Amino acid sequence: MQEGMIELEVKNIKKKKTFEIIISKKNSLFDLHAEILSANRWQLEHSFSFFMSDEFWDEENEYAGNVFDAGKSKIKMEKLNLKPGDTFLFLYDYGDEHRFKISVKSIP
């Protein structure tokens, strides 16, 4: 894997389906959200949140956005100071609540 990239393991909590995403540190959480949606063949049509505390609905550590505005999710991955072993959560569509647990596998 190239320098400047982050390897993530993304697990759909309900379906117990796991997949990997490799994303640049220069990308944002909004970009990661788009990658997760693409991997699931979903459209960009609902609000979403990342919870960096690894606890759903923790507003103090939430980076949210929606179709019209990236909001706090426009933060770059490099600003999050992630390291291998870190975990955080992703919630897509507040009605259906598609829940994901994301683990940082490696950062060269």
N, CA, C and O atoms as a GROMACS GRO file, in nm:
protein
  432
    1MET      N    1   0.085  -0.118   0.000
    1MET     CA    2   0.000   0.000   0.000
    1MET      C    3   0.089   0.125   0.000
    1MET      O    4   0.196   0.126   0.061
    2GLN      N    5   0.045   0.226  -0.068
    2GLN     CA    6   0.122   0.350  -0.084
    2GLN      C    7   0.125   0.433   0.044
    2GLN      O    8   0.036   0.426   0.129
    3GLU      N    9   0.231   0.511   0.056
    3GLU     CA   10   0.242   0.610   0.161
    3GLU      C   11   0.128   0.710   0.147
    3GLU      O   12   0.089   0.744   0.034
    4GLY      N   13   0.072   0.757   0.257
    4GLY     CA   14  -0.034   0.855   0.252
    4GLY      C   15  -0.174   0.796   0.240
    4GLY      O   16  -0.272   0.868   0.224
    5MET      N   17  -0.182   0.664   0.249
    5MET     CA   18  -0.311   0.596   0.239
    5MET      C   19  -0.348   0.534   0.374
    5MET      O   20  -0.262   0.509   0.458
    6ILE      N   21  -0.476   0.511   0.393
    6ILE     CA   22  -0.527   0.447   0.514
    6ILE      C   23  -0.608   0.325   0.471
    6ILE      O   24  -0.698   0.336   0.387
    7GLU      N   25  -0.577   0.210   0.529
    7GLU     CA   26  -0.652   0.088   0.501
    7GLU      C   27  -0.753   0.067   0.613
    7GLU      O   28  -0.717   0.060   0.731
    8LEU      N   29  -0.880   0.057   0.575
    8LEU     CA   30  -0.988   0.044   0.672
    8LEU      C   31  -1.066  -0.085   0.650
    8LEU      O   32  -1.087  -0.128   0.536
    9GLU      N   33  -1.110  -0.145   0.759
    9GLU     CA   34  -1.203  -0.256   0.751
    9GLU      C   35  -1.338  -0.202   0.794
    9GLU      O   36  -1.351  -0.142   0.901
   10VAL      N   37  -1.440  -0.221   0.710
   10VAL     CA   38  -1.573  -0.166   0.734
   10VAL      C   39  -1.669  -0.284   0.751
   10VAL      O   40  -1.682  -0.368   0.662
   11LYS      N   41  -1.735  -0.289   0.865
   11LYS     CA   42  -1.827  -0.400   0.894
   11LYS      C   43  -1.969  -0.348   0.909
   11LYS      O   44  -1.997  -0.261   0.992
   12ASN      N   45  -2.060  -0.402   0.827
   12ASN     CA   46  -2.202  -0.374   0.843
   12ASN      C   47  -2.247  -0.453   0.965
   12ASN      O   48  -2.248  -0.576   0.963
   13ILE      N   49  -2.283  -0.384   1.072
   13ILE     CA   50  -2.312  -0.449   1.199
   13ILE      C   51  -2.431  -0.544   1.189
   13ILE      O   52  -2.426  -0.655   1.241
   14LYS      N   53  -2.537  -0.503   1.123
   14LYS     CA   54  -2.658  -0.585   1.114
   14LYS      C   55  -2.638  -0.707   1.023
   14LYS      O   56  -2.675  -0.819   1.058
   15LYS      N   57  -2.580  -0.683   0.906
   15LYS     CA   58  -2.564  -0.790   0.808
   15LYS      C   59  -2.437  -0.873   0.830
   15LYS      O   60  -2.419  -0.978   0.768
   16LYS      N   61  -2.350  -0.825   0.920
   16LYS     CA   62  -2.222  -0.891   0.948
   16LYS      C   63  -2.138  -0.911   0.821
   16LYS      O   64  -2.066  -1.010   0.807
   17LYS      N   65  -2.150  -0.816   0.731
   17LYS     CA   66  -2.073  -0.816   0.606
   17LYS      C   67  -1.955  -0.721   0.625
   17LYS      O   68  -1.972  -0.608   0.670
   18THR      N   69  -1.836  -0.767   0.589
   18THR     CA   70  -1.715  -0.687   0.605
   18THR      C   71  -1.648  -0.665   0.470
   18THR      O   72  -1.644  -0.755   0.386
   19PHE      N   73  -1.596  -0.544   0.450
   19PHE     CA   74  -1.522  -0.513   0.328
   19PHE      C   75  -1.413  -0.413   0.364
   19PHE      O   76  -1.415  -0.352   0.470
   20GLU      N   77  -1.317  -0.397   0.273
   20GLU     CA   78  -1.206  -0.305   0.296
   20GLU      C   79  -1.216  -0.184   0.204
   20GLU      O   80  -1.264  -0.192   0.091
   21ILE      N   81  -1.168  -0.074   0.257
   21ILE     CA   82  -1.157   0.050   0.179
   21ILE      C   83  -1.018   0.106   0.203
   21ILE      O   84  -0.970   0.112   0.317
   22ILE      N   85  -0.953   0.146   0.097
   22ILE     CA   86  -0.824   0.216   0.107
   22ILE      C   87  -0.850   0.358   0.058
   22ILE      O   88  -0.899   0.379  -0.054
   23ILE      N   89  -0.817   0.454   0.142
   23ILE     CA   90  -0.847   0.594   0.112
   23ILE      C   91  -0.727   0.682   0.148
   23ILE      O   92  -0.653   0.651   0.241
   24SER      N   93  -0.711   0.789   0.076
   24SER     CA   94  -0.601   0.882   0.101
   24SER      C   95  -0.626   0.961   0.229
   24SER      O   96  -0.739   0.994   0.263
   25LYS      N   97  -0.518   0.991   0.300
   25LYS     CA   98  -0.527   1.078   0.418
   25LYS      C   99  -0.577   1.216   0.380
   25LYS      O  100  -0.631   1.288   0.463
   26LYS      N  101  -0.560   1.253   0.253
   26LYS     CA  102  -0.604   1.384   0.205
   26LYS      C  103  -0.755   1.389   0.181
   26LYS      O  104  -0.812   1.498   0.169
   27ASN      N  105  -0.820   1.273   0.174
   27ASN     CA  106  -0.965   1.268   0.158
   27ASN      C  107  -1.034   1.302   0.290
   27ASN      O  108  -0.971   1.301   0.396
   28SER      N  109  -1.161   1.331   0.281
   28SER     CA  110  -1.239   1.367   0.399
   28SER      C  111  -1.328   1.251   0.445
   28SER      O  112  -1.340   1.150   0.376
   29LEU      N  113  -1.390   1.269   0.561
   29LEU     CA  114  -1.490   1.172   0.605
   29LEU      C  115  -1.607   1.168   0.506
   29LEU      O  116  -1.667   1.062   0.486
   30PHE      N  117  -1.639   1.281   0.443
   30PHE     CA  118  -1.744   1.282   0.342
   30PHE      C  119  -1.707   1.188   0.227
   30PHE      O  120  -1.793   1.116   0.176
   31ASP      N  121  -1.580   1.189   0.187
   31ASP     CA  122  -1.533   1.099   0.081
   31ASP      C  123  -1.543   0.954   0.126
   31ASP      O  124  -1.580   0.867   0.047
   32LEU      N  125  -1.509   0.928   0.252
   32LEU     CA  126  -1.521   0.791   0.305
   32LEU      C  127  -1.667   0.746   0.302
   32LEU      O  128  -1.697   0.633   0.266
   33HIS      N  129  -1.756   0.835   0.340
   33HIS     CA  130  -1.900   0.805   0.335
   33HIS      C  131  -1.940   0.766   0.193
   33HIS      O  132  -2.014   0.669   0.175
   34ALA      N  133  -1.892   0.839   0.092
   34ALA     CA  134  -1.924   0.808  -0.047
   34ALA      C  135  -1.868   0.671  -0.088
   34ALA      O  136  -1.933   0.598  -0.163
   35GLU      N  137  -1.751   0.636  -0.038
   35GLU     CA  138  -1.690   0.505  -0.068
   35GLU      C  139  -1.773   0.392  -0.006
   35GLU      O  140  -1.793   0.288  -0.068
   36ILE      N  141  -1.819   0.412   0.116
   36ILE     CA  142  -1.902   0.311   0.183
   36ILE      C  143  -2.032   0.292   0.107
   36ILE      O  144  -2.077   0.179   0.086
   37LEU      N  145  -2.093   0.402   0.066
   37LEU     CA  146  -2.217   0.392  -0.011
   37LEU      C  147  -2.193   0.320  -0.143
   37LEU      O  148  -2.273   0.235  -0.183
   38SER      N  149  -2.087   0.352  -0.211
   38SER     CA  150  -2.054   0.288  -0.337
   38SER      C  151  -2.034   0.137  -0.319
   38SER      O  152  -2.082   0.058  -0.401
   39ALA      N  153  -1.966   0.097  -0.214
   39ALA     CA  154  -1.942  -0.045  -0.186
   39ALA      C  155  -2.073  -0.121  -0.162
   39ALA      O  156  -2.081  -0.241  -0.186
   40ASN      N  157  -2.175  -0.049  -0.116
   40ASN     CA  158  -2.306  -0.110  -0.090
   40ASN      C  159  -2.406  -0.087  -0.203
   40ASN      O  160  -2.521  -0.129  -0.195
   41ARG      N  161  -2.359  -0.018  -0.308
   41ARG     CA  162  -2.443   0.016  -0.425
   41ARG      C  163  -2.564   0.101  -0.384
   41ARG      O  164  -2.674   0.082  -0.434
   42TRP      N  165  -2.539   0.194  -0.292
   42TRP     CA  166  -2.642   0.288  -0.248
   42TRP      C  167  -2.617   0.424  -0.310
   42TRP      O  168  -2.505   0.455  -0.351
   43GLN      N  169  -2.721   0.504  -0.318
   43GLN     CA  170  -2.713   0.640  -0.370
   43GLN      C  171  -2.689   0.739  -0.257
   43GLN      O  172  -2.720   0.712  -0.141
   44LEU      N  173  -2.634   0.855  -0.292
   44LEU     CA  174  -2.616   0.964  -0.195
   44LEU      C  175  -2.750   1.033  -0.176
   44LEU      O  176  -2.782   1.128  -0.248
   45GLU      N  177  -2.831   0.985  -0.080
   45GLU     CA  178  -2.963   1.044  -0.064
   45GLU      C  179  -3.011   1.059   0.080
   45GLU      O  180  -3.126   1.096   0.103
   46HIS      N  181  -2.925   1.031   0.178
   46HIS     CA  182  -2.967   1.041   0.317
   46HIS      C  183  -2.860   1.109   0.401
   46HIS      O  184  -2.744   1.119   0.360
   47SER      N  185  -2.899   1.155   0.518
   47SER     CA  186  -2.805   1.211   0.613
   47SER      C  187  -2.722   1.098   0.675
   47SER      O  188  -2.760   0.981   0.670
   48PHE      N  189  -2.609   1.136   0.732
   48PHE     CA  190  -2.517   1.037   0.789
   48PHE      C  191  -2.434   1.100   0.900
   48PHE      O  192  -2.425   1.222   0.911
   49SER      N  193  -2.374   1.015   0.981
   49SER     CA  194  -2.285   1.060   1.088
   49SER      C  195  -2.172   0.960   1.108
   49SER      O  196  -2.189   0.839   1.095
   50PHE      N  197  -2.056   1.014   1.140
   50PHE     CA  198  -1.943   0.935   1.191
   50PHE      C  199  -1.932   0.968   1.339
   50PHE      O  200  -1.943   1.084   1.378
   51PHE      N  201  -1.910   0.867   1.420
   51PHE     CA  202  -1.894   0.885   1.565
   51PHE      C  203  -1.755   0.836   1.602
   51PHE      O  204  -1.730   0.716   1.611
   52MET      N  205  -1.665   0.930   1.624
   52MET     CA  206  -1.526   0.896   1.646
   52MET      C  207  -1.500   0.838   1.785
   52MET      O  208  -1.392   0.784   1.809
   53SER      N  209  -1.596   0.849   1.876
   53SER     CA  210  -1.582   0.793   2.010
   53SER      C  211  -1.618   0.645   2.013
   53SER      O  212  -1.607   0.580   2.118
   54ASP      N  213  -1.662   0.591   1.898
   54ASP     CA  214  -1.705   0.451   1.890
   54ASP      C  215  -1.834   0.428   1.969
   54ASP      O  216  -1.859   0.318   2.019
   55GLU      N  217  -1.916   0.534   1.979
   55GLU     CA  218  -2.044   0.527   2.050
   55GLU      C  219  -2.149   0.601   1.967
   55GLU      O  220  -2.137   0.721   1.944
   56PHE      N  221  -2.254   0.528   1.924
   56PHE     CA  222  -2.359   0.592   1.845
   56PHE      C  223  -2.427   0.702   1.923
   56PHE      O  224  -2.448   0.691   2.044
   57TRP      N  225  -2.462   0.807   1.853
   57TRP     CA  226  -2.534   0.925   1.903
   57TRP      C  227  -2.455   1.009   2.004
   57TRP      O  228  -2.514   1.086   2.080
   58ASP      N  229  -2.322   0.993   2.006
   58ASP     CA  230  -2.236   1.078   2.089
   58ASP      C  231  -2.213   1.209   2.014
   58ASP      O  232  -2.123   1.219   1.931
   59GLU      N  233  -2.296   1.309   2.044
   59GLU     CA  234  -2.294   1.435   1.971
   59GLU      C  235  -2.162   1.511   1.983
   59GLU      O  236  -2.125   1.586   1.892
   60GLU      N  237  -2.090   1.492   2.094
   60GLU     CA  238  -1.963   1.564   2.112
   60GLU      C  239  -1.855   1.515   2.017
   60GLU      O  240  -1.761   1.589   1.988
   61ASN      N  241  -1.866   1.393   1.969
   61ASN     CA  242  -1.765   1.334   1.881
   61ASN      C  243  -1.824   1.293   1.748
   61ASN      O  244  -1.780   1.196   1.686
   62GLU      N  245  -1.926   1.368   1.704
   62GLU     CA  246  -1.998   1.338   1.581
   62GLU      C  247  -1.954   1.429   1.467
   62GLU      O  248  -1.936   1.549   1.485
   63TYR      N  249  -1.935   1.369   1.350
   63TYR     CA  250  -1.907   1.441   1.226
   63TYR      C  251  -2.018   1.405   1.130
   63TYR      O  252  -2.016   1.297   1.070
   64ALA      N  253  -2.115   1.494   1.113
   64ALA     CA  254  -2.234   1.464   1.034
   64ALA      C  255  -2.238   1.544   0.904
   64ALA      O  256  -2.170   1.646   0.889
   65GLY      N  257  -2.318   1.494   0.811
   65GLY     CA  258  -2.340   1.562   0.684
   65GLY      C  259  -2.466   1.510   0.620
   65GLY      O  260  -2.534   1.421   0.672
   66ASN      N  261  -2.497   1.569   0.505
   66ASN     CA  262  -2.614   1.522   0.431
   66ASN      C  263  -2.589   1.544   0.281
   66ASN      O  264  -2.480   1.585   0.241
   67VAL      N  265  -2.687   1.517   0.201
   67VAL     CA  266  -2.673   1.526   0.055
   67VAL      C  267  -2.636   1.667   0.011
   67VAL      O  268  -2.562   1.683  -0.086
   68PHE      N  269  -2.686   1.768   0.079
   68PHE     CA  270  -2.668   1.907   0.037
   68PHE      C  271  -2.548   1.977   0.100
   68PHE      O  272  -2.501   2.077   0.048
   69ASP      N  273  -2.499   1.923   0.212
   69ASP     CA  274  -2.391   1.990   0.284
   69ASP      C  275  -2.305   1.886   0.357
   69ASP      O  276  -2.357   1.809   0.437
   70ALA      N  277  -2.176   1.886   0.328
   70ALA     CA  278  -2.086   1.791   0.393
   70ALA      C  279  -2.073   1.817   0.542
   70ALA      O  280  -2.033   1.729   0.617
   71GLY      N  281  -2.108   1.939   0.586
   71GLY     CA  282  -2.103   1.972   0.729
   71GLY      C  283  -1.967   1.943   0.790
   71GLY      O  284  -1.863   1.968   0.727
   72LYS      N  285  -1.967   1.889   0.911
   72LYS     CA  286  -1.841   1.858   0.980
   72LYS      C  287  -1.766   1.742   0.916
   72LYS      O  288  -1.648   1.721   0.944
   73SER      N  289  -1.835   1.665   0.830
   73SER     CA  290  -1.769   1.550   0.768
   73SER      C  291  -1.666   1.591   0.663
   73SER      O  292  -1.598   1.505   0.608
   74LYS      N  293  -1.654   1.720   0.635
   74LYS     CA  294  -1.553   1.762   0.536
   74LYS      C  295  -1.412   1.764   0.597
   74LYS      O  296  -1.316   1.798   0.528
   75ILE      N  297  -1.399   1.727   0.725
   75ILE     CA  298  -1.267   1.718   0.787
   75ILE      C  299  -1.183   1.613   0.716
   75ILE      O  300  -1.232   1.505   0.682
   76LYS      N  301  -1.057   1.645   0.693
   76LYS     CA  302  -0.965   1.553   0.625
   76LYS      C  303  -0.926   1.439   0.718
   76LYS      O  304  -0.914   1.457   0.840
   77MET      N  305  -0.907   1.322   0.661
   77MET     CA  306  -0.870   1.204   0.739
   77MET      C  307  -0.742   1.228   0.819
   77MET      O  308  -0.730   1.182   0.933
   78GLU      N  309  -0.648   1.300   0.761
   78GLU     CA  310  -0.520   1.324   0.828
   78GLU      C  311  -0.536   1.407   0.956
   78GLU      O  312  -0.452   1.398   1.046
   79LYS      N  313  -0.640   1.485   0.967
   79LYS     CA  314  -0.664   1.568   1.085
   79LYS      C  315  -0.720   1.488   1.203
   79LYS      O  316  -0.723   1.536   1.316
   80LEU      N  317  -0.764   1.364   1.176
   80LEU     CA  318  -0.824   1.281   1.282
   80LEU      C  319  -0.721   1.206   1.366
   80LEU      O  320  -0.756   1.145   1.467
   81ASN      N  321  -0.594   1.210   1.324
   81ASN     CA  322  -0.485   1.144   1.396
   81ASN      C  323  -0.514   0.996   1.423
   81ASN      O  324  -0.491   0.946   1.533
   82LEU      N  325  -0.564   0.928   1.321
   82LEU     CA  326  -0.595   0.786   1.334
   82LEU      C  327  -0.467   0.704   1.336
   82LEU      O  328  -0.365   0.742   1.279
   83LYS      N  329  -0.475   0.589   1.404
   83LYS     CA  330  -0.363   0.496   1.407
   83LYS      C  331  -0.419   0.353   1.398
   83LYS      O  332  -0.535   0.330   1.431
   84PRO      N  333  -0.336   0.258   1.356
   84PRO     CA  334  -0.384   0.120   1.346
   84PRO      C  335  -0.446   0.073   1.479
   84PRO      O  336  -0.391   0.098   1.586
   85GLY      N  337  -0.559   0.006   1.468
   85GLY     CA  338  -0.629  -0.042   1.587
   85GLY      C  339  -0.743   0.048   1.630
   85GLY      O  340  -0.832   0.004   1.703
   86ASP      N  341  -0.743   0.174   1.586
   86ASP     CA  342  -0.854   0.265   1.619
   86ASP      C  343  -0.982   0.217   1.554
   86ASP      O  344  -0.980   0.158   1.445
   87THR      N  345  -1.094   0.242   1.620
   87THR     CA  346  -1.224   0.210   1.564
   87THR      C  347  -1.316   0.331   1.580
   87THR      O  348  -1.302   0.411   1.672
   88PHE      N  349  -1.412   0.342   1.486
   88PHE     CA  350  -1.514   0.445   1.494
   88PHE      C  351  -1.637   0.394   1.421
   88PHE      O  352  -1.632   0.289   1.356
   89LEU      N  353  -1.746   0.466   1.432
   89LEU     CA  354  -1.874   0.419   1.379
   89LEU      C  355  -1.926   0.510   1.268
   89LEU      O  356  -1.895   0.629   1.263
   90PHE      N  357  -2.006   0.451   1.180
   90PHE     CA  358  -2.071   0.524   1.072
   90PHE      C  359  -2.218   0.485   1.072
   90PHE      O  360  -2.253   0.367   1.079
   91LEU      N  361  -2.304   0.586   1.064
   91LEU     CA  362  -2.448   0.564   1.058
   91LEU      C  363  -2.500   0.633   0.933
   91LEU      O  364  -2.478   0.752   0.912
   92TYR      N  365  -2.570   0.557   0.849
   92TYR     CA  366  -2.627   0.612   0.725
   92TYR      C  367  -2.778   0.597   0.728
   92TYR      O  368  -2.829   0.488   0.756
   93ASP      N  369  -2.849   0.705   0.700
   93ASP     CA  370  -2.995   0.706   0.693
   93ASP      C  371  -3.053   0.693   0.834
   93ASP      O  372  -3.067   0.583   0.887
   94TYR      N  373  -3.086   0.806   0.893
   94TYR     CA  374  -3.134   0.807   1.031
   94TYR      C  375  -3.265   0.733   1.050
   94TYR      O  376  -3.299   0.695   1.162
   95GLY      N  377  -3.340   0.710   0.942
   95GLY     CA  378  -3.464   0.633   0.952
   95GLY      C  379  -3.436   0.483   0.959
   95GLY      O  380  -3.479   0.415   1.052
   96ASP      N  381  -3.362   0.432   0.859
   96ASP     CA  382  -3.330   0.289   0.855
   96ASP      C  383  -3.211   0.252   0.943
   96ASP      O  384  -3.195   0.135   0.980
   97GLU      N  385  -3.128   0.349   0.977
   97GLU     CA  386  -3.011   0.330   1.062
   97GLU      C  387  -2.921   0.216   1.018
   97GLU      O  388  -2.908   0.115   1.088
   98HIS      N  389  -2.859   0.232   0.902
   98HIS     CA  390  -2.757   0.137   0.858
   98HIS      C  391  -2.632   0.168   0.940
   98HIS      O  392  -2.575   0.276   0.930
   99ARG      N  393  -2.589   0.071   1.021
   99ARG     CA  394  -2.478   0.093   1.115
   99ARG      C  395  -2.354   0.015   1.074
   99ARG      O  396  -2.362  -0.102   1.035
  100PHE      N  397  -2.239   0.083   1.082
  100PHE     CA  398  -2.112   0.023   1.045
  100PHE      C  399  -2.009   0.051   1.153
  100PHE      O  400  -2.009   0.157   1.216
  101LYS      N  401  -1.921  -0.048   1.174
  101LYS     CA  402  -1.805  -0.029   1.261
  101LYS      C  403  -1.683  -0.029   1.169
  101LYS      O  404  -1.664  -0.119   1.087
  102ILE      N  405  -1.600   0.074   1.185
  102ILE     CA  406  -1.482   0.091   1.100
  102ILE      C  407  -1.356   0.075   1.185
  102ILE      O  408  -1.341   0.138   1.290
  103SER      N  409  -1.266  -0.011   1.138
  103SER     CA  410  -1.138  -0.034   1.207
  103SER      C  411  -1.024   0.009   1.117
  103SER      O  412  -1.024  -0.020   0.997
  104VAL      N  413  -0.928   0.078   1.176
  104VAL     CA  414  -0.809   0.118   1.102
  104VAL      C  415  -0.713  -0.001   1.102
  104VAL      O  416  -0.664  -0.043   1.207
  105LYS      N  417  -0.686  -0.055   0.982
  105LYS     CA  418  -0.597  -0.171   0.971
  105LYS      C  419  -0.451  -0.128   0.960
  105LYS      O  420  -0.365  -0.180   1.031
  106SER      N  421  -0.423  -0.035   0.870
  106SER     CA  422  -0.283   0.009   0.857
  106SER      C  423  -0.275   0.149   0.797
  106SER      O  424  -0.363   0.193   0.723
  107ILE      N  425  -0.167   0.216   0.832
  107ILE     CA  426  -0.134   0.348   0.778
  107ILE      C  427   0.018   0.348   0.758
  107ILE      O  428   0.093   0.366   0.854
  108PRO      N  429   0.064   0.328   0.634
  108PRO     CA  430   0.209   0.322   0.612
  108PRO      C  431   0.278   0.455   0.638
  108PRO      O  432   0.400   0.465   0.624
   0.00000   0.00000   0.00000
